[in-house]
Amino acid sequence: MSKPNNSSSALPISVVSSEFCSPNHVDIFIQQKFFSGTGKYYTVEDASNKVLFQVKKEIFSLRGRQTLQDASLRPILTMQRKFCTAHSTWKVFRGDGTEDGDLLFIAKRSRVMQLKTTLNVFLAENTCATVPDFKLKGSYCDRSCIIYSGDSSTIVAEMKKHRKLKDMILGKESVTILPNVDQALIVALIILYNEINKEGGS
């Protein structure tokens, strides 16, 4: 896929870990597993079909809890929905923890009613939560979105509109991540983009 027309950050954008940052553009492919008997809900591969991450979903979790694992099945992030929230808020924790001390960031709709999806992402240390640390804007009907650094025009990743019928049927998303950007963070945000829109989205 074509690369986003944007310069990369001088310093790595590392939220989860710098081990998930690459000095080069990275194309990844996120595919939802609709009928998986292994518990895998999503798989994430690179352009050479190497598995980078997978997501497992707890079937009976009231909060829709999901765990992002690396290729060795090590838990990287735990994502779960916040109860009783009008903005479709999700909390993301480090590893397999769910305590306040494990919180990395939250993601939520910028407004209750939206024609197109805009998610604001606030890191745990951003306690004022007035200006987002990242912003995602997209059209779920087109299965496309762009992720920005802060409330700026600096692109850090982009998911392109489906170009192949096969990919649309298989639920396969193609994402380009800019250099020095945390791939685990981007994968988590794309997963949340999908989950929030399934709750009733745009």
QUIPE-V750653 format. One record per pair of residues at least 24 apart in sequence whose C-alpha atoms are under 7 Angstrom apart, sorted by the first residue. I is the first residue (numbers start at 1). J is the second residue. If there is no record, write none. Layout:
# QUIPE-V750653
((I & J) (I & J))
This chain:
# QUIPE-V750653
((3 & 176) (4 & 158) (6 & 154) (6 & 155) (8 & 178) (8 & 179) (9 & 180) (11 & 180) (12 & 180) (12 & 181) (13 & 180) (13 & 181) (13 & 182) (14 & 181) (14 & 182) (15 & 182) (15 & 185) (16 & 182) (16 & 184) (16 & 185) (17 & 182) (18 & 182) (20 & 182) (20 & 183) (20 & 184) (21 & 180) (21 & 181) (21 & 182) (21 & 183) (22 & 179) (22 & 180) (22 & 181) (23 & 179) (23 & 180) (24 & 178) (24 & 179) (25 & 176) (25 & 177) (25 & 178) (25 & 179) (26 & 176) (26 & 177) (26 & 178) (27 & 175) (27 & 176) (27 & 177) (28 & 174) (28 & 175) (28 & 176) (29 & 172) (29 & 173) (29 & 174) (29 & 175) (30 & 172) (30 & 173) (30 & 174) (31 & 171) (31 & 172) (31 & 173) (32 & 171) (32 & 172) (86 & 112) (87 & 111) (87 & 112) (88 & 196) (114 & 202) (115 & 202) (116 & 202) (117 & 202) (139 & 202) (140 & 202) (141 & 202) (156 & 181))
